[in-house]
Amino acid sequence: AMLLIQLEPPLAYAALATLVVMHVPGATDADAMQWRNLGFQLVLEQELPVLHALFESLRIEPLDYFLPWLQALFVPVLTIDTAARLWDCYMRDGEVFLWRAAIELLRKRTNELLTEGTAGREHVLLLLRQPIDPMLIADKALFKSLQEKEDAVIQWLPLLQQKLPLPEHCWDLYANSYDSEGADVDVGDDSDGDGDGDASEKHAVAHDALPKQGALSRLIARTKRRSQPVLAQVAVDAGAGTKRSQ
């Protein structure tokens, strides 16, 4: 629905296919999903320890709310306009931005969730899964909080690297691409002439707690270029299918 608002149906289908194939909505690997579950618990404990303790007491895990948020890119819980802004930032910054957004949403709702926690696990899960009242968390307030807490990720990444290193086949938190085979994949043919177009760069960034901004920028630009042929081919296939159906 989000894509159809912005694009004609063939391109919306192509974009959806690309999201499922190359981005976090298509994540299905059990180990990678469990890594996210444990990793977000670590981040939540560091950022919001009181809320983390409540969730622990109610046996609520990120699998119950955070992973559904990721796989739907927050569309079920945010207004279309706010979700669209999150999508823009996700395409620019990668999956780590979605983690930051989830933490800030929980931060804004901490008092509400602590109060409602007395009603039990199912009630809290319902609150986490239902659309958030825009009067409760306004678009400007959410993005202001994201801006103010931007440096928090500097503490997260070493924490995750120390306690829960990224598995080789997991999604790259620093870019919005996915290595579906779990092996080194060529993320560029060095057409930019910078001399670093080897297949190991993607994993080097994935395992470096604080990658250099220049390398990160090149990686994101390169993964975007890599996705364009896929998107173009799916668009051609979708167009051909439309003509056949007509």
C-alpha positions as CSV (number, residue, x, y, z in Angstrom):
1,A,0.0,0.0,0.0
2,M,2.8,2.4,0.8
3,L,4.5,1.7,-2.5
4,L,1.3,2.1,-4.5
5,I,0.8,5.5,-3.0
6,Q,4.1,6.6,-4.5
7,L,4.5,4.5,-7.7
8,E,2.5,3.1,-10.6
9,P,1.6,-0.6,-10.0
10,P,4.4,-2.2,-12.1
11,L,7.1,-0.2,-10.4
12,A,5.4,-0.7,-7.0
13,Y,5.6,-4.5,-7.6
14,A,9.3,-4.1,-8.7
15,A,10.1,-2.1,-5.6
16,L,8.3,-4.7,-3.4
17,A,10.2,-7.5,-4.9
18,T,13.5,-5.7,-4.3
19,L,12.6,-5.0,-0.7
20,V,11.8,-8.7,-0.1
21,V,14.9,-10.0,-1.9
22,M,17.5,-7.5,-0.7
23,H,16.2,-5.8,2.4
24,V,15.1,-6.6,5.9
25,P,11.4,-7.3,5.1
26,G,12.6,-10.5,3.4
27,A,14.6,-11.8,6.3
28,T,13.8,-15.5,7.0
29,D,17.1,-17.0,8.2
30,A,16.5,-18.4,11.7
31,D,20.0,-17.6,13.0
32,A,19.8,-14.0,11.7
33,M,16.4,-13.5,13.3
34,Q,17.6,-14.9,16.6
35,W,20.6,-12.6,16.4
36,R,18.3,-9.6,16.0
37,N,16.2,-10.9,18.9
38,L,19.2,-11.1,21.3
39,G,20.9,-8.0,20.0
40,F,17.9,-5.8,20.5
41,Q,17.5,-7.1,24.0
42,L,21.0,-6.0,24.7
43,V,20.4,-2.5,23.2
44,L,17.1,-2.2,25.1
45,E,18.7,-3.1,28.4
46,Q,21.3,-0.5,27.9
47,E,19.0,2.3,26.7
48,L,15.8,1.6,28.7
49,P,16.7,-0.7,31.6
50,V,13.4,-0.2,33.4
51,L,11.3,-1.1,30.4
52,H,13.6,-4.0,29.7
53,A,13.0,-5.3,33.2
54,L,9.2,-5.0,32.6
55,F,9.4,-7.0,29.4
56,E,11.5,-9.6,31.1
57,S,9.0,-10.0,33.8
58,L,6.2,-10.4,31.3
59,R,8.3,-12.7,29.0
60,I,8.0,-10.3,26.1
61,E,10.9,-10.6,23.6
62,P,11.8,-8.5,20.6
63,L,10.5,-11.4,18.5
64,D,7.0,-10.4,19.7
65,Y,7.1,-6.8,18.5
66,F,10.4,-5.6,17.2
67,L,10.8,-8.1,14.4
68,P,7.3,-7.5,13.1
69,W,8.1,-3.8,13.1
70,L,11.2,-4.4,11.0
71,Q,9.5,-6.7,8.5
72,A,6.7,-4.3,7.9
73,L,9.0,-1.2,8.1
74,F,6.8,0.2,10.8
75,V,3.8,0.7,8.5
76,P,1.3,-1.1,10.9
77,V,2.1,1.1,13.9
78,L,2.9,4.6,12.4
79,T,1.0,7.0,10.2
80,I,1.8,6.8,6.5
81,D,3.6,10.1,6.6
82,T,5.8,9.2,9.5
83,A,6.5,5.7,8.1
84,A,7.5,7.2,4.8
85,R,10.1,9.4,6.5
86,L,11.4,6.4,8.3
87,W,11.7,4.6,4.9
88,D,13.7,7.5,3.5
89,C,16.1,7.3,6.4
90,Y,16.3,3.5,6.2
91,M,17.3,3.7,2.6
92,R,20.0,6.2,3.4
93,D,21.3,4.7,6.7
94,G,20.5,1.0,6.6
95,E,18.9,-1.3,9.2
96,V,20.6,0.4,12.1
97,F,18.3,3.3,11.7
98,L,15.3,1.0,12.2
99,W,16.8,-0.1,15.5
100,R,17.2,3.5,16.6
101,A,13.6,4.3,15.6
102,A,12.3,1.3,17.6
103,I,14.2,2.4,20.7
104,E,12.9,6.0,20.4
105,L,9.3,4.7,20.0
106,L,9.7,2.7,23.1
107,R,11.4,5.6,24.9
108,K,8.4,7.8,24.1
109,R,6.0,5.1,25.4
110,T,7.9,4.0,28.5
111,N,5.5,5.6,31.0
112,E,2.5,4.3,29.2
113,L,3.9,0.8,29.0
114,L,5.0,0.7,32.6
115,T,1.5,1.8,33.7
116,E,-0.3,-0.6,31.5
117,G,2.1,-3.4,32.4
118,T,0.0,-4.3,35.4
119,A,-2.7,-5.5,33.0
120,G,-0.5,-8.4,31.9
121,R,1.5,-9.7,28.9
122,E,-1.3,-9.9,26.3
123,H,-2.4,-6.4,27.0
124,V,1.1,-4.9,26.6
125,L,1.6,-6.9,23.4
126,L,-1.6,-5.5,22.1
127,L,-0.4,-2.0,22.8
128,L,2.9,-2.7,21.0
129,R,1.2,-4.1,17.9
130,Q,-1.6,-1.7,17.4
131,P,-1.3,1.7,15.6
132,I,0.3,4.4,17.7
133,D,-1.9,7.4,18.3
134,P,-0.2,10.3,16.5
135,M,-1.2,12.6,19.3
136,L,0.9,10.4,21.6
137,I,4.0,10.4,19.4
138,A,4.0,13.2,16.9
139,D,6.2,13.0,13.8
140,K,8.3,16.0,14.8
141,A,8.8,14.7,18.4
142,L,10.0,11.3,17.1
143,F,12.5,12.7,14.7
144,K,13.7,15.3,17.2
145,S,14.4,12.4,19.7
146,L,16.2,10.5,16.9
147,Q,18.4,13.5,16.3
148,E,19.1,14.1,20.0
149,K,20.0,10.4,20.5
150,E,22.0,9.9,17.3
151,D,25.3,9.3,19.1
152,A,23.8,6.4,21.2
153,V,24.6,4.0,18.4
154,I,28.3,4.6,19.0
155,Q,27.8,2.7,22.3
156,W,25.6,0.0,20.8
157,L,27.9,-1.2,18.1
158,P,30.9,-2.1,20.3
159,L,28.5,-3.7,22.8
160,L,27.1,-5.9,20.1
161,Q,30.5,-6.6,18.7
162,Q,31.8,-7.7,22.1
163,K,28.8,-9.7,23.3
164,L,27.0,-10.8,20.2
165,P,29.2,-10.6,17.0
166,L,27.3,-10.5,13.7
167,P,27.0,-13.9,12.1
168,E,28.6,-14.1,8.7
169,H,25.3,-14.6,6.9
170,C,23.4,-12.0,8.8
171,W,22.1,-8.7,7.4
172,D,24.6,-5.8,7.4
173,L,23.5,-3.3,10.0
174,Y,25.5,-0.6,8.3
175,A,23.9,-0.8,4.9
176,N,20.6,-1.8,3.3
177,S,21.8,-4.8,1.4
178,Y,21.8,-8.5,2.1
179,D,24.2,-11.3,1.2
180,S,21.7,-14.2,0.7
181,E,24.4,-16.8,0.3
182,G,26.3,-16.0,3.5
183,A,29.6,-15.9,1.5
184,D,31.7,-13.1,0.2
185,V,29.8,-11.4,-2.6
186,D,31.3,-8.9,-5.0
187,V,29.7,-5.6,-4.0
188,G,31.3,-3.7,-6.9
189,D,33.7,-4.1,-9.8
190,D,35.8,-1.1,-8.6
191,S,34.3,0.9,-11.5
192,D,34.8,4.0,-9.3
193,G,38.5,3.5,-9.5
194,D,39.2,3.7,-5.8
195,G,41.1,0.4,-5.8
196,D,39.1,-1.2,-3.0
197,G,36.5,-3.2,-5.0
198,D,37.2,-6.5,-3.4
199,A,34.5,-8.9,-2.1
200,S,35.6,-8.7,1.5
201,E,34.7,-5.0,1.9
202,K,31.1,-5.7,2.8
203,H,31.9,-8.1,5.6
204,A,34.8,-5.8,6.8
205,V,32.2,-3.1,7.4
206,A,29.8,-5.5,8.9
207,H,32.3,-6.5,11.6
208,D,33.9,-3.2,12.3
209,A,32.2,-1.6,15.2
210,L,33.0,1.9,14.1
211,P,33.6,1.9,10.3
212,K,35.2,4.9,8.7
213,Q,32.5,7.2,7.1
214,G,34.2,7.2,3.7
215,A,34.1,3.4,3.4
216,L,30.5,3.4,4.7
217,S,29.4,5.9,2.1
218,R,31.1,4.0,-0.7
219,L,29.5,0.8,0.5
220,I,26.0,2.3,0.6
221,A,26.4,3.8,-2.8
222,R,27.7,0.6,-4.2
223,T,24.9,-1.5,-2.8
224,K,22.4,0.9,-4.3
225,R,24.1,0.5,-7.7
226,R,24.0,-3.2,-7.3
227,S,20.2,-3.2,-6.6
228,Q,19.4,-1.1,-9.7
229,P,19.7,-3.9,-12.3
230,V,17.6,-6.2,-10.1
231,L,14.9,-3.5,-9.8
232,A,15.0,-2.8,-13.6
233,Q,14.7,-6.5,-14.4
234,V,11.8,-7.0,-12.1
235,A,10.1,-4.0,-13.6
236,V,10.5,-5.4,-17.1
237,D,9.1,-8.8,-15.9
238,A,6.2,-7.0,-14.2
239,G,5.5,-5.0,-17.3
240,A,5.5,-8.1,-19.5
241,G,3.2,-9.9,-17.2
242,T,0.8,-6.9,-17.3
243,K,0.7,-7.0,-21.1
244,R,0.1,-10.7,-21.1
245,S,-2.8,-10.4,-18.7
246,Q,-4.3,-7.7,-20.9
